[in-house]
Amino acid sequence: MEYKVICALVLVSVLALSTLAETQSETCVMAPRERKNCGFPGVTASQCTSRGCCFDDTIPGFPWCFTPKTIDVPPEDECEF
């Protein structure tokens, strides 16, 4: 019985904190054609990242400084009774 109380308290805490947590995250992993330019001609890696952007100069013909991709974070598993 005690483990159910602890589990319920954990669940309530997680739910309370989840209202404060973001449900989205960002990633720099994407297909080159998905890149949206975030820089300017001649931008350096440090200038790019200081703007909150991603930098990858390994693929010619696509933006090297680009906006991160927003991804949805799936909800965590809930405690089962």
PDB file of N, CA, C and O in Angstrom:
ATOM      1  N   MET A   1       0.830  -1.194   0.000  1.00  0.00           N
ATOM      2  CA  MET A   1       0.000   0.000   0.000  1.00  0.00           C
ATOM      3  C   MET A   1       0.874   1.258   0.000  1.00  0.00           C
ATOM      4  O   MET A   1       0.545   2.250  -0.650  1.00  0.00           O
ATOM      5  N   GLU A   2       1.992   1.208   0.735  1.00  0.00           N
ATOM      6  CA  GLU A   2       2.851   2.380   0.836  1.00  0.00           C
ATOM      7  C   GLU A   2       3.440   2.768  -0.523  1.00  0.00           C
ATOM      8  O   GLU A   2       3.578   3.956  -0.816  1.00  0.00           O
ATOM      9  N   TYR A   3       3.788   1.781  -1.354  1.00  0.00           N
ATOM     10  CA  TYR A   3       4.355   2.086  -2.667  1.00  0.00           C
ATOM     11  C   TYR A   3       3.342   2.814  -3.542  1.00  0.00           C
ATOM     12  O   TYR A   3       3.729   3.619  -4.389  1.00  0.00           O
ATOM     13  N   LYS A   4       2.051   2.545  -3.353  1.00  0.00           N
ATOM     14  CA  LYS A   4       1.030   3.253  -4.125  1.00  0.00           C
ATOM     15  C   LYS A   4       0.978   4.724  -3.734  1.00  0.00           C
ATOM     16  O   LYS A   4       0.778   5.588  -4.588  1.00  0.00           O
ATOM     17  N   VAL A   5       1.155   5.009  -2.458  1.00  0.00           N
ATOM     18  CA  VAL A   5       1.157   6.395  -1.987  1.00  0.00           C
ATOM     19  C   VAL A   5       2.371   7.124  -2.557  1.00  0.00           C
ATOM     20  O   VAL A   5       2.259   8.257  -3.024  1.00  0.00           O
ATOM     21  N   ILE A   6       3.513   6.476  -2.516  1.00  0.00           N
ATOM     22  CA  ILE A   6       4.723   7.082  -3.057  1.00  0.00           C
ATOM     23  C   ILE A   6       4.568   7.313  -4.558  1.00  0.00           C
ATOM     24  O   ILE A   6       4.938   8.368  -5.075  1.00  0.00           O
ATOM     25  N   CYS A   7       4.027   6.333  -5.240  1.00  0.00           N
ATOM     26  CA  CYS A   7       3.815   6.446  -6.678  1.00  0.00           C
ATOM     27  C   CYS A   7       2.855   7.598  -6.987  1.00  0.00           C
ATOM     28  O   CYS A   7       3.078   8.354  -7.933  1.00  0.00           O
ATOM     29  N   ALA A   8       1.808   7.732  -6.209  1.00  0.00           N
ATOM     30  CA  ALA A   8       0.845   8.814  -6.408  1.00  0.00           C
ATOM     31  C   ALA A   8       1.500  10.174  -6.176  1.00  0.00           C
ATOM     32  O   ALA A   8       1.241  11.121  -6.918  1.00  0.00           O
ATOM     33  N   LEU A   9       2.347  10.275  -5.149  1.00  0.00           N
ATOM     34  CA  LEU A   9       3.044  11.533  -4.883  1.00  0.00           C
ATOM     35  C   LEU A   9       4.009  11.876  -6.015  1.00  0.00           C
ATOM     36  O   LEU A   9       4.120  13.036  -6.412  1.00  0.00           O
ATOM     37  N   VAL A  10       4.695  10.877  -6.525  1.00  0.00           N
ATOM     38  CA  VAL A  10       5.608  11.107  -7.648  1.00  0.00           C
ATOM     39  C   VAL A  10       4.818  11.568  -8.865  1.00  0.00           C
ATOM     40  O   VAL A  10       5.227  12.498  -9.561  1.00  0.00           O
ATOM     41  N   LEU A  11       3.702  10.928  -9.119  1.00  0.00           N
ATOM     42  CA  LEU A  11       2.879  11.293 -10.268  1.00  0.00           C
ATOM     43  C   LEU A  11       2.389  12.729 -10.162  1.00  0.00           C
ATOM     44  O   LEU A  11       2.440  13.478 -11.138  1.00  0.00           O
ATOM     45  N   VAL A  12       1.917  13.114  -8.988  1.00  0.00           N
ATOM     46  CA  VAL A  12       1.443  14.488  -8.778  1.00  0.00           C
ATOM     47  C   VAL A  12       2.591  15.477  -8.969  1.00  0.00           C
ATOM     48  O   VAL A  12       2.403  16.540  -9.560  1.00  0.00           O
ATOM     49  N   SER A  13       3.771  15.132  -8.473  1.00  0.00           N
ATOM     50  CA  SER A  13       4.932  16.016  -8.640  1.00  0.00           C
ATOM     51  C   SER A  13       5.312  16.162 -10.107  1.00  0.00           C
ATOM     52  O   SER A  13       5.590  17.266 -10.574  1.00  0.00           O
ATOM     53  N   VAL A  14       5.322  15.051 -10.829  1.00  0.00           N
ATOM     54  CA  VAL A  14       5.667  15.089 -12.251  1.00  0.00           C
ATOM     55  C   VAL A  14       4.643  15.913 -13.024  1.00  0.00           C
ATOM     56  O   VAL A  14       5.014  16.705 -13.890  1.00  0.00           O
ATOM     57  N   LEU A  15       3.381  15.737 -12.723  1.00  0.00           N
ATOM     58  CA  LEU A  15       2.352  16.512 -13.407  1.00  0.00           C
ATOM     59  C   LEU A  15       2.480  18.001 -13.110  1.00  0.00           C
ATOM     60  O   LEU A  15       2.287  18.839 -13.991  1.00  0.00           O
ATOM     61  N   ALA A  16       2.804  18.318 -11.874  1.00  0.00           N
ATOM     62  CA  ALA A  16       2.978  19.727 -11.511  1.00  0.00           C
ATOM     63  C   ALA A  16       4.177  20.327 -12.224  1.00  0.00           C
ATOM     64  O   ALA A  16       4.113  21.457 -12.710  1.00  0.00           O
ATOM     65  N   LEU A  17       5.264  19.583 -12.290  1.00  0.00           N
ATOM     66  CA  LEU A  17       6.457  20.081 -12.967  1.00  0.00           C
ATOM     67  C   LEU A  17       6.285  20.108 -14.474  1.00  0.00           C
ATOM     68  O   LEU A  17       6.888  20.945 -15.145  1.00  0.00           O
ATOM     69  N   SER A  18       5.482  19.216 -15.016  1.00  0.00           N
ATOM     70  CA  SER A  18       5.310  19.170 -16.464  1.00  0.00           C
ATOM     71  C   SER A  18       4.592  20.401 -16.989  1.00  0.00           C
ATOM     72  O   SER A  18       4.738  20.748 -18.161  1.00  0.00           O
ATOM     73  N   THR A  19       3.828  21.059 -16.150  1.00  0.00           N
ATOM     74  CA  THR A  19       3.178  22.288 -16.586  1.00  0.00           C
ATOM     75  C   THR A  19       4.203  23.396 -16.761  1.00  0.00           C
ATOM     76  O   THR A  19       3.971  24.346 -17.509  1.00  0.00           O
ATOM     77  N   LEU A  20       5.353  23.280 -16.065  1.00  0.00           N
ATOM     78  CA  LEU A  20       6.407  24.267 -16.187  1.00  0.00           C
ATOM     79  C   LEU A  20       7.382  23.919 -17.308  1.00  0.00           C
ATOM     80  O   LEU A  20       8.018  24.809 -17.874  1.00  0.00           O
ATOM     81  N   ALA A  21       7.503  22.650 -17.630  1.00  0.00           N
ATOM     82  CA  ALA A  21       8.463  22.192 -18.629  1.00  0.00           C
ATOM     83  C   ALA A  21       7.928  22.430 -20.041  1.00  0.00           C
ATOM     84  O   ALA A  21       6.719  22.438 -20.273  1.00  0.00           O
ATOM     85  N   GLU A  22       8.849  22.623 -20.966  1.00  0.00           N
ATOM     86  CA  GLU A  22       8.461  22.789 -22.362  1.00  0.00           C
ATOM     87  C   GLU A  22       8.116  21.433 -22.954  1.00  0.00           C
ATOM     88  O   GLU A  22       8.669  20.408 -22.554  1.00  0.00           O
ATOM     89  N   THR A  23       7.208  21.438 -23.900  1.00  0.00           N
ATOM     90  CA  THR A  23       6.840  20.195 -24.567  1.00  0.00           C
ATOM     91  C   THR A  23       7.509  20.101 -25.927  1.00  0.00           C
ATOM     92  O   THR A  23       7.211  19.197 -26.707  1.00  0.00           O
ATOM     93  N   GLN A  24       8.416  21.035 -26.215  1.00  0.00           N
ATOM     94  CA  GLN A  24       9.129  21.015 -27.480  1.00  0.00           C
ATOM     95  C   GLN A  24      10.621  21.174 -27.215  1.00  0.00           C
ATOM     96  O   GLN A  24      11.035  21.732 -26.199  1.00  0.00           O
ATOM     97  N   SER A  25      11.395  20.682 -28.131  1.00  0.00           N
ATOM     98  CA  SER A  25      12.839  20.788 -28.055  1.00  0.00           C
ATOM     99  C   SER A  25      13.355  21.165 -29.436  1.00  0.00           C
ATOM    100  O   SER A  25      12.597  21.200 -30.405  1.00  0.00           O
ATOM    101  N   GLU A  26      14.645  21.445 -29.515  1.00  0.00           N
ATOM    102  CA  GLU A  26      15.231  21.805 -30.792  1.00  0.00           C
ATOM    103  C   GLU A  26      16.377  20.866 -31.128  1.00  0.00           C
ATOM    104  O   GLU A  26      17.055  20.350 -30.240  1.00  0.00           O
ATOM    105  N   THR A  27      16.584  20.649 -32.426  1.00  0.00           N
ATOM    106  CA  THR A  27      17.680  19.814 -32.892  1.00  0.00           C
ATOM    107  C   THR A  27      18.294  20.423 -34.136  1.00  0.00           C
ATOM    108  O   THR A  27      17.624  21.127 -34.893  1.00  0.00           O
ATOM    109  N   CYS A  28      19.566  20.150 -34.340  1.00  0.00           N
ATOM    110  CA  CYS A  28      20.259  20.595 -35.554  1.00  0.00           C
ATOM    111  C   CYS A  28      20.299  19.480 -36.591  1.00  0.00           C
ATOM    112  O   CYS A  28      20.808  19.679 -37.694  1.00  0.00           O
ATOM    113  N   VAL A  29      19.768  18.312 -36.249  1.00  0.00           N
ATOM    114  CA  VAL A  29      19.768  17.178 -37.163  1.00  0.00           C
ATOM    115  C   VAL A  29      18.538  17.274 -38.060  1.00  0.00           C
ATOM    116  O   VAL A  29      17.399  17.161 -37.608  1.00  0.00           O
ATOM    117  N   MET A  30      18.810  17.486 -39.354  1.00  0.00           N
ATOM    118  CA  MET A  30      17.724  17.596 -40.332  1.00  0.00           C
ATOM    119  C   MET A  30      18.308  17.419 -41.724  1.00  0.00           C
ATOM    120  O   MET A  30      19.521  17.501 -41.919  1.00  0.00           O
ATOM    121  N   ALA A  31      17.442  17.178 -42.676  1.00  0.00           N
ATOM    122  CA  ALA A  31      17.872  17.081 -44.067  1.00  0.00           C
ATOM    123  C   ALA A  31      18.347  18.459 -44.526  1.00  0.00           C
ATOM    124  O   ALA A  31      17.775  19.468 -44.114  1.00  0.00           O
ATOM    125  N   PRO A  32      19.377  18.523 -45.367  1.00  0.00           N
ATOM    126  CA  PRO A  32      19.873  19.826 -45.831  1.00  0.00           C
ATOM    127  C   PRO A  32      18.790  20.705 -46.455  1.00  0.00           C
ATOM    128  O   PRO A  32      18.818  21.924 -46.286  1.00  0.00           O
ATOM    129  N   ARG A  33      17.848  20.112 -47.165  1.00  0.00           N
ATOM    130  CA  ARG A  33      16.798  20.910 -47.814  1.00  0.00           C
ATOM    131  C   ARG A  33      15.841  21.546 -46.796  1.00  0.00           C
ATOM    132  O   ARG A  33      15.094  22.460 -47.147  1.00  0.00           O
ATOM    133  N   GLU A  34      15.854  21.074 -45.538  1.00  0.00           N
ATOM    134  CA  GLU A  34      14.998  21.645 -44.491  1.00  0.00           C
ATOM    135  C   GLU A  34      15.618  22.876 -43.831  1.00  0.00           C
ATOM    136  O   GLU A  34      14.946  23.576 -43.073  1.00  0.00           O
ATOM    137  N   ARG A  35      16.868  23.138 -44.107  1.00  0.00           N
ATOM    138  CA  ARG A  35      17.578  24.242 -43.451  1.00  0.00           C
ATOM    139  C   ARG A  35      17.015  25.595 -43.869  1.00  0.00           C
ATOM    140  O   ARG A  35      16.781  25.855 -45.049  1.00  0.00           O
ATOM    141  N   LYS A  36      16.803  26.454 -42.863  1.00  0.00           N
ATOM    142  CA  LYS A  36      16.375  27.832 -43.095  1.00  0.00           C
ATOM    143  C   LYS A  36      17.509  28.741 -42.625  1.00  0.00           C
ATOM    144  O   LYS A  36      17.935  28.670 -41.472  1.00  0.00           O
ATOM    145  N   ASN A  37      17.985  29.584 -43.515  1.00  0.00           N
ATOM    146  CA  ASN A  37      19.141  30.426 -43.246  1.00  0.00           C
ATOM    147  C   ASN A  37      18.949  31.273 -41.989  1.00  0.00           C
ATOM    148  O   ASN A  37      17.901  31.883 -41.781  1.00  0.00           O
ATOM    149  N   CYS A  38      19.982  31.292 -41.166  1.00  0.00           N
ATOM    150  CA  CYS A  38      19.942  32.037 -39.907  1.00  0.00           C
ATOM    151  C   CYS A  38      21.133  32.999 -39.817  1.00  0.00           C
ATOM    152  O   CYS A  38      21.260  33.751 -38.850  1.00  0.00           O
ATOM    153  N   GLY A  39      21.989  32.967 -40.820  1.00  0.00           N
ATOM    154  CA  GLY A  39      23.205  33.765 -40.759  1.00  0.00           C
ATOM    155  C   GLY A  39      23.281  34.793 -41.860  1.00  0.00           C
ATOM    156  O   GLY A  39      22.266  35.269 -42.368  1.00  0.00           O
ATOM    157  N   PHE A  40      24.500  35.124 -42.216  1.00  0.00           N
ATOM    158  CA  PHE A  40      24.792  36.101 -43.257  1.00  0.00           C
ATOM    159  C   PHE A  40      26.057  35.635 -43.958  1.00  0.00           C
ATOM    160  O   PHE A  40      26.775  34.793 -43.419  1.00  0.00           O
ATOM    161  N   PRO A  41      26.349  36.149 -45.129  1.00  0.00           N
ATOM    162  CA  PRO A  41      27.561  35.718 -45.842  1.00  0.00           C
ATOM    163  C   PRO A  41      28.811  35.924 -44.987  1.00  0.00           C
ATOM    164  O   PRO A  41      29.036  37.007 -44.447  1.00  0.00           O
ATOM    165  N   GLY A  42      29.615  34.874 -44.875  1.00  0.00           N
ATOM    166  CA  GLY A  42      30.851  34.949 -44.100  1.00  0.00           C
ATOM    167  C   GLY A  42      30.685  34.715 -42.610  1.00  0.00           C
ATOM    168  O   GLY A  42      31.643  34.900 -41.859  1.00  0.00           O
ATOM    169  N   VAL A  43      29.510  34.317 -42.155  1.00  0.00           N
ATOM    170  CA  VAL A  43      29.276  34.088 -40.731  1.00  0.00           C
ATOM    171  C   VAL A  43      30.204  32.974 -40.236  1.00  0.00           C
ATOM    172  O   VAL A  43      30.419  31.979 -40.927  1.00  0.00           O
ATOM    173  N   THR A  44      30.745  33.155 -39.040  1.00  0.00           N
ATOM    174  CA  THR A  44      31.600  32.132 -38.443  1.00  0.00           C
ATOM    175  C   THR A  44      30.760  31.212 -37.566  1.00  0.00           C
ATOM    176  O   THR A  44      29.618  31.528 -37.232  1.00  0.00           O
ATOM    177  N   ALA A  45      31.332  30.082 -37.200  1.00  0.00           N
ATOM    178  CA  ALA A  45      30.619  29.134 -36.342  1.00  0.00           C
ATOM    179  C   ALA A  45      30.262  29.780 -35.000  1.00  0.00           C
ATOM    180  O   ALA A  45      29.155  29.585 -34.498  1.00  0.00           O
ATOM    181  N   SER A  46      31.176  30.536 -34.424  1.00  0.00           N
ATOM    182  CA  SER A  46      30.885  31.153 -33.122  1.00  0.00           C
ATOM    183  C   SER A  46      29.813  32.238 -33.236  1.00  0.00           C
ATOM    184  O   SER A  46      28.979  32.378 -32.342  1.00  0.00           O
ATOM    185  N   GLN A  47      29.830  32.998 -34.320  1.00  0.00           N
ATOM    186  CA  GLN A  47      28.781  34.009 -34.523  1.00  0.00           C
ATOM    187  C   GLN A  47      27.426  33.336 -34.686  1.00  0.00           C
ATOM    188  O   GLN A  47      26.417  33.800 -34.155  1.00  0.00           O
ATOM    189  N   CYS A  48      27.421  32.238 -35.426  1.00  0.00           N
ATOM    190  CA  CYS A  48      26.179  31.513 -35.688  1.00  0.00           C
ATOM    191  C   CYS A  48      25.590  30.953 -34.392  1.00  0.00           C
ATOM    192  O   CYS A  48      24.412  31.157 -34.100  1.00  0.00           O
ATOM    193  N   THR A  49      26.410  30.253 -33.624  1.00  0.00           N
ATOM    194  CA  THR A  49      25.903  29.630 -32.391  1.00  0.00           C
ATOM    195  C   THR A  49      25.539  30.674 -31.343  1.00  0.00           C
ATOM    196  O   THR A  49      24.665  30.430 -30.512  1.00  0.00           O
ATOM    197  N   SER A  50      26.197  31.834 -31.370  1.00  0.00           N
ATOM    198  CA  SER A  50      25.830  32.886 -30.407  1.00  0.00           C
ATOM    199  C   SER A  50      24.451  33.466 -30.715  1.00  0.00           C
ATOM    200  O   SER A  50      23.827  34.086 -29.854  1.00  0.00           O
ATOM    201  N   ARG A  51      23.980  33.262 -31.946  1.00  0.00           N
ATOM    202  CA  ARG A  51      22.628  33.695 -32.336  1.00  0.00           C
ATOM    203  C   ARG A  51      21.583  32.634 -32.024  1.00  0.00           C
ATOM    204  O   ARG A  51      20.393  32.840 -32.263  1.00  0.00           O
ATOM    205  N   GLY A  52      22.033  31.477 -31.481  1.00  0.00           N
ATOM    206  CA  GLY A  52      21.114  30.384 -31.177  1.00  0.00           C
ATOM    207  C   GLY A  52      20.831  29.502 -32.381  1.00  0.00           C
ATOM    208  O   GLY A  52      19.831  28.786 -32.417  1.00  0.00           O
ATOM    209  N   CYS A  53      21.721  29.559 -33.371  1.00  0.00           N
ATOM    210  CA  CYS A  53      21.536  28.798 -34.602  1.00  0.00           C
ATOM    211  C   CYS A  53      22.503  27.616 -34.656  1.00  0.00           C
ATOM    212  O   CYS A  53      23.414  27.500 -33.836  1.00  0.00           O
ATOM    213  N   CYS A  54      22.286  26.753 -35.628  1.00  0.00           N
ATOM    214  CA  CYS A  54      23.141  25.593 -35.863  1.00  0.00           C
ATOM    215  C   CYS A  54      24.158  25.956 -36.938  1.00  0.00           C
ATOM    216  O   CYS A  54      23.879  26.779 -37.810  1.00  0.00           O
ATOM    217  N   PHE A  55      25.349  25.335 -36.876  1.00  0.00           N
ATOM    218  CA  PHE A  55      26.380  25.580 -37.871  1.00  0.00           C
ATOM    219  C   PHE A  55      26.915  24.256 -38.380  1.00  0.00           C
ATOM    220  O   PHE A  55      27.320  23.397 -37.596  1.00  0.00           O
ATOM    221  N   ASP A  56      26.916  24.091 -39.710  1.00  0.00           N
ATOM    222  CA  ASP A  56      27.459  22.901 -40.352  1.00  0.00           C
ATOM    223  C   ASP A  56      27.876  23.299 -41.764  1.00  0.00           C
ATOM    224  O   ASP A  56      27.035  23.521 -42.635  1.00  0.00           O
ATOM    225  N   ASP A  57      29.194  23.385 -41.977  1.00  0.00           N
ATOM    226  CA  ASP A  57      29.697  23.828 -43.281  1.00  0.00           C
ATOM    227  C   ASP A  57      30.159  22.670 -44.161  1.00  0.00           C
ATOM    228  O   ASP A  57      30.944  22.872 -45.088  1.00  0.00           O
ATOM    229  N   THR A  58      29.680  21.461 -43.880  1.00  0.00           N
ATOM    230  CA  THR A  58      30.133  20.290 -44.621  1.00  0.00           C
ATOM    231  C   THR A  58      29.312  19.994 -45.869  1.00  0.00           C
ATOM    232  O   THR A  58      29.695  19.130 -46.658  1.00  0.00           O
ATOM    233  N   ILE A  59      28.189  20.690 -46.068  1.00  0.00           N
ATOM    234  CA  ILE A  59      27.332  20.406 -47.221  1.00  0.00           C
ATOM    235  C   ILE A  59      27.243  21.653 -48.100  1.00  0.00           C
ATOM    236  O   ILE A  59      26.518  22.593 -47.775  1.00  0.00           O
ATOM    237  N   PRO A  60      27.987  21.662 -49.224  1.00  0.00           N
ATOM    238  CA  PRO A  60      27.955  22.822 -50.113  1.00  0.00           C
ATOM    239  C   PRO A  60      26.571  23.015 -50.737  1.00  0.00           C
ATOM    240  O   PRO A  60      25.850  22.052 -50.999  1.00  0.00           O
ATOM    241  N   GLY A  61      26.224  24.272 -50.965  1.00  0.00           N
ATOM    242  CA  GLY A  61      24.964  24.581 -51.634  1.00  0.00           C
ATOM    243  C   GLY A  61      23.780  24.724 -50.700  1.00  0.00           C
ATOM    244  O   GLY A  61      22.665  24.988 -51.149  1.00  0.00           O
ATOM    245  N   PHE A  62      24.005  24.554 -49.406  1.00  0.00           N
ATOM    246  CA  PHE A  62      22.933  24.702 -48.421  1.00  0.00           C
ATOM    247  C   PHE A  62      23.423  25.637 -47.319  1.00  0.00           C
ATOM    248  O   PHE A  62      24.629  25.755 -47.101  1.00  0.00           O
ATOM    249  N   PRO A  63      22.499  26.304 -46.622  1.00  0.00           N
ATOM    250  CA  PRO A  63      22.933  27.228 -45.557  1.00  0.00           C
ATOM    251  C   PRO A  63      23.814  26.519 -44.522  1.00  0.00           C
ATOM    252  O   PRO A  63      23.521  25.406 -44.085  1.00  0.00           O
ATOM    253  N   TRP A  64      24.893  27.197 -44.150  1.00  0.00           N
ATOM    254  CA  TRP A  64      25.781  26.662 -43.125  1.00  0.00           C
ATOM    255  C   TRP A  64      25.303  27.067 -41.735  1.00  0.00           C
ATOM    256  O   TRP A  64      25.485  26.323 -40.770  1.00  0.00           O
ATOM    257  N   CYS A  65      24.706  28.216 -41.635  1.00  0.00           N
ATOM    258  CA  CYS A  65      24.139  28.701 -40.370  1.00  0.00           C
ATOM    259  C   CYS A  65      22.628  28.663 -40.540  1.00  0.00           C
ATOM    260  O   CYS A  65      22.070  29.385 -41.366  1.00  0.00           O
ATOM    261  N   PHE A  66      21.975  27.823 -39.759  1.00  0.00           N
ATOM    262  CA  PHE A  66      20.541  27.605 -39.983  1.00  0.00           C
ATOM    263  C   PHE A  66      19.786  27.465 -38.671  1.00  0.00           C
ATOM    264  O   PHE A  66      20.348  27.131 -37.628  1.00  0.00           O
ATOM    265  N   THR A  67      18.491  27.733 -38.766  1.00  0.00           N
ATOM    266  CA  THR A  67      17.601  27.683 -37.608  1.00  0.00           C
ATOM    267  C   THR A  67      17.406  26.238 -37.152  1.00  0.00           C
ATOM    268  O   THR A  67      17.176  25.358 -37.982  1.00  0.00           O
ATOM    269  N   PRO A  68      17.495  25.978 -35.837  1.00  0.00           N
ATOM    270  CA  PRO A  68      17.252  24.614 -35.357  1.00  0.00           C
ATOM    271  C   PRO A  68      15.818  24.170 -35.640  1.00  0.00           C
ATOM    272  O   PRO A  68      14.901  24.986 -35.721  1.00  0.00           O
ATOM    273  N   LYS A  69      15.655  22.883 -35.785  1.00  0.00           N
ATOM    274  CA  LYS A  69      14.337  22.293 -36.042  1.00  0.00           C
ATOM    275  C   LYS A  69      13.644  22.026 -34.710  1.00  0.00           C
ATOM    276  O   LYS A  69      14.250  21.475 -33.791  1.00  0.00           O
ATOM    277  N   THR A  70      12.390  22.412 -34.607  1.00  0.00           N
ATOM    278  CA  THR A  70      11.608  22.172 -33.399  1.00  0.00           C
ATOM    279  C   THR A  70      10.989  20.785 -33.476  1.00  0.00           C
ATOM    280  O   THR A  70      10.380  20.413 -34.478  1.00  0.00           O
ATOM    281  N   ILE A  71      11.158  20.027 -32.391  1.00  0.00           N
ATOM    282  CA  ILE A  71      10.570  18.689 -32.322  1.00  0.00           C
ATOM    283  C   ILE A  71       9.717  18.581 -31.071  1.00  0.00           C
ATOM    284  O   ILE A  71      10.022  19.191 -30.046  1.00  0.00           O
ATOM    285  N   ASP A  72       8.649  17.803 -31.157  1.00  0.00           N
ATOM    286  CA  ASP A  72       7.802  17.566 -30.000  1.00  0.00           C
ATOM    287  C   ASP A  72       8.434  16.495 -29.127  1.00  0.00           C
ATOM    288  O   ASP A  72       8.946  15.490 -29.622  1.00  0.00           O
ATOM    289  N   VAL A  73       8.390  16.725 -27.818  1.00  0.00           N
ATOM    290  CA  VAL A  73       8.912  15.760 -26.863  1.00  0.00           C
ATOM    291  C   VAL A  73       7.732  14.923 -26.374  1.00  0.00           C
ATOM    292  O   VAL A  73       6.773  15.474 -25.833  1.00  0.00           O
ATOM    293  N   PRO A  74       7.787  13.607 -26.554  1.00  0.00           N
ATOM    294  CA  PRO A  74       6.664  12.786 -26.096  1.00  0.00           C
ATOM    295  C   PRO A  74       6.561  12.793 -24.579  1.00  0.00           C
ATOM    296  O   PRO A  74       7.578  12.891 -23.891  1.00  0.00           O
ATOM    297  N   PRO A  75       5.350  12.690 -24.048  1.00  0.00           N
ATOM    298  CA  PRO A  75       5.194  12.664 -22.583  1.00  0.00           C
ATOM    299  C   PRO A  75       5.847  11.429 -21.996  1.00  0.00           C
ATOM    300  O   PRO A  75       5.932  10.385 -22.643  1.00  0.00           O
ATOM    301  N   GLU A  76       6.308  11.564 -20.754  1.00  0.00           N
ATOM    302  CA  GLU A  76       6.922  10.438 -20.067  1.00  0.00           C
ATOM    303  C   GLU A  76       5.867   9.439 -19.639  1.00  0.00           C
ATOM    304  O   GLU A  76       4.695   9.784 -19.485  1.00  0.00           O
ATOM    305  N   ASP A  77       6.291   8.192 -19.447  1.00  0.00           N
ATOM    306  CA  ASP A  77       5.371   7.160 -18.988  1.00  0.00           C
ATOM    307  C   ASP A  77       4.838   7.509 -17.610  1.00  0.00           C
ATOM    308  O   ASP A  77       5.555   8.050 -16.768  1.00  0.00           O
ATOM    309  N   GLU A  78       3.579   7.194 -17.398  1.00  0.00           N
ATOM    310  CA  GLU A  78       2.974   7.478 -16.106  1.00  0.00           C
ATOM    311  C   GLU A  78       3.059   6.246 -15.222  1.00  0.00           C
ATOM    312  O   GLU A  78       3.200   5.121 -15.702  1.00  0.00           O
ATOM    313  N   CYS A  79       2.974   6.476 -13.954  1.00  0.00           N
ATOM    314  CA  CYS A  79       3.014   5.412 -12.957  1.00  0.00           C
ATOM    315  C   CYS A  79       1.669   4.670 -12.961  1.00  0.00           C
ATOM    316  O   CYS A  79       0.609   5.289 -12.870  1.00  0.00           O
ATOM    317  N   GLU A  80       1.728   3.351 -13.067  1.00  0.00           N
ATOM    318  CA  GLU A  80       0.491   2.568 -13.096  1.00  0.00           C
ATOM    319  C   GLU A  80       0.180   2.022 -11.712  1.00  0.00           C
ATOM    320  O   GLU A  80       1.076   1.626 -10.967  1.00  0.00           O
ATOM    321  N   PHE A  81      -1.078   2.009 -11.389  1.00  0.00           N
ATOM    322  CA  PHE A  81      -1.503   1.481 -10.087  1.00  0.00           C
ATOM    323  C   PHE A  81      -1.956   0.060 -10.229  1.00  0.00           C
ATOM    324  O   PHE A  81      -2.352  -0.563  -9.244  1.00  0.00           O
TER     325      PHE A  81
END
